[in-house]
Amino acid sequence: MTSTPSDLRTGRWLRLDGTTNTRDLGGLPTTDGGTTAFGRVLRSDNLQTLSDDDVRRLVEDLHLRDVIDLRTTAEVLLEGRGPLRGVEGVTHRHFSLLPERGHHTDVFAVEEDEVPELPADWAETVLPRQTTEADEVEPPAVRSYLGYLHHRPENVLAALRTIASGDGAAVVHCAAGKDRTGVVAMFALAAAGVPDEEIVADYAMTAEVIEALVAKLRQSPTYAEDMTRREVAVHTPRAETMRRLLEILRERHGGPLGWLEEHGFGAREQAALRARLRD
């Protein structure tokens, strides 16, 4: 287990000044009697408001080396440069899980120049998601998660490949750190041998901080309207959502690992991902 100052951790939660929903994927039991390792993969909400002390603790104490950003291009450009962007040795990778109009080969390289051009119609850059007939009966959150897998499977895989090949700690994040991040975390934990109910419990942990999380996102012009327009309960992740996603993956693909196999993420890459999360 990575040694971390006691004032940074509360169990699996990381107490940072600038985030609300950051936790470690370590400490979870596996089906073979093992435990996932601390200090390898973190999941988080947006990193834009990290303090200088947060950055120091992440980089120096946790040896953070990879930031995997699942937000849309518009979100990245509207929010602008986060404090980790200026840290040498920390690599940022952008893998949107939503279908988008247009493409930037290096969204981080253009983020400052293009921010003035986006706000008027930025939402229109996210394309409508098509729902298959079989998925129309599913709850909205489940439909959204299946949409990530249908529309952007290559980016789900790219995020997992970044985790698997990393040296040091990686953090996976979106805006709230619950939906897009939750799906990538689910696959990583499944590859590590974590049983379904533990994956479900990890997903549902965000409910413990949802009020503070919504309050934080309301402070950003990018997310304020959505956070204010809908009740907090609507944003709260429910265990049955992840449980249903896992059931669908089992019915259609034999489980999360079957989905990965069918999409070209085979046994060798699954083993590498597993090794990253295990001692």
Secondary structure, DSSP 8 states (H G I E B T S, - for coil): -----TTTEETTEE--SS-SS-EES-S-B-TTS-BB-TTSEEEES--TT--HHHHHIIIIIS-EEEEEE-S-HHHHHHH---GGGG-TT-EEEE--SS-BSS--TTHHHHHHHHGGGSTTTGGGGB------GGGTTS-HHHHHHHHHHHH-HHHHHHHHHHHHH-SSEEEEE-SSSSSHHHHHHHHHHHHTT--HHHHHHHHHGGGGGHHHHHHHHHTSTTTHHHHHHS-HHHHS--HHHHHHHHHHHHHHHSSHHHHHHHTT--HHHHHHHHHHHB-
